[in-house]
Amino acid sequence: MKVIFTCGGSAGHVNPALAVAQVFEQHHSNCQILFIGAERGMEQRLVSQAGYPIRTVKVSTFERAWSWKVFRHNLSSAVQVPISQREAAAILKEFQPDLVVGTGGYASFPAVREAARRHIPTAIHESNAYPGLTTRALAGKVDLVMVGFPEAAGYYEGSKRVEVTGTPVREAFFSLTREQARMELGLSDSQPLVVSFWGSQGAGHMSGHTVDLVEWWAGEGRRFHYVHAAGRDYEDMSAELARRNIPVTRDEVRPYIDNMPVVMAAADLVICRAGASTIGELTALGKAAILVPSPFVAANHQYKNAKVLADRGGVCLMEEKDCTGQKLYQLALELLTDGSRRAVMGKSLRELAAPNAAQDIYKTLMTLVK
């Protein structure tokens, strides 16, 4: 069997595809898997780290604001569409897939669209509570639309087939207990661990708030272990911490968390955005969290993702406009000193989890191939 997964733009689009790819390999010893992403997308690093081959197409984003700069950018992106279609067609012709699955991001559009045009079985998966632009554009062309949230199913009434599957989480997230993960990280004391990240692209103001959080944390005696992934803001954050004379190690503030399953398993509290892939991981692990949704995403979909969890009591929701480093630090301390509250939050999250999502998606996809 030959399967193409196409995705890009963020880990939230890539990680679900990786999770399902692993399930295909479990069920088919001779399965050939190929990923298609963007030329400069972070998917190249994530897919390569997972051990899969990846091919690229030329794609660019479409901005929703209005200005002459945005107009010129969108015009340039539109010019690239037929180029990306030809590149996708060449890859499909060479690889001859039995199935093409898109999990979001602009990079997934040309391959899924071209596969549908060639009558190759096609499917898309939308992890967010509100569908992205690519998913909406492809929904009427593919054989199957899968969604992570039941609330999202209503947006696809004109599609051939819609299934609520949940969002798949890589098996590595289930391989370690908290105690085993702490041992692997070298944490031998009883201090809790707080993990934070805002995404690989950095987060502007939130990275500034994080510097303030770190200052409070260091100034009040480092009352918990702390790991923050700064993404592209790492150099700026490191420079600002040095300017304020706040000593941190590279393990505490780092560019990326490459061992995310281990770090998340060890965590007692997570502070992060509300991308669907991260929410899938939080619910699967039952990790109490403070979510600060990005206000700069389409249709404010991260807020809608976080609201689903907050309404069930699983997370604390803090909008970016209300956020400061001091507020984050004080709320973190409040949660860390209230183990019973975190236990209730974890239980609420696990009730929303779809731990078998990857297997369920595999079974659903196989109905297309058969």
Disulfide bonds with the S-S distance in Angstrom:
none
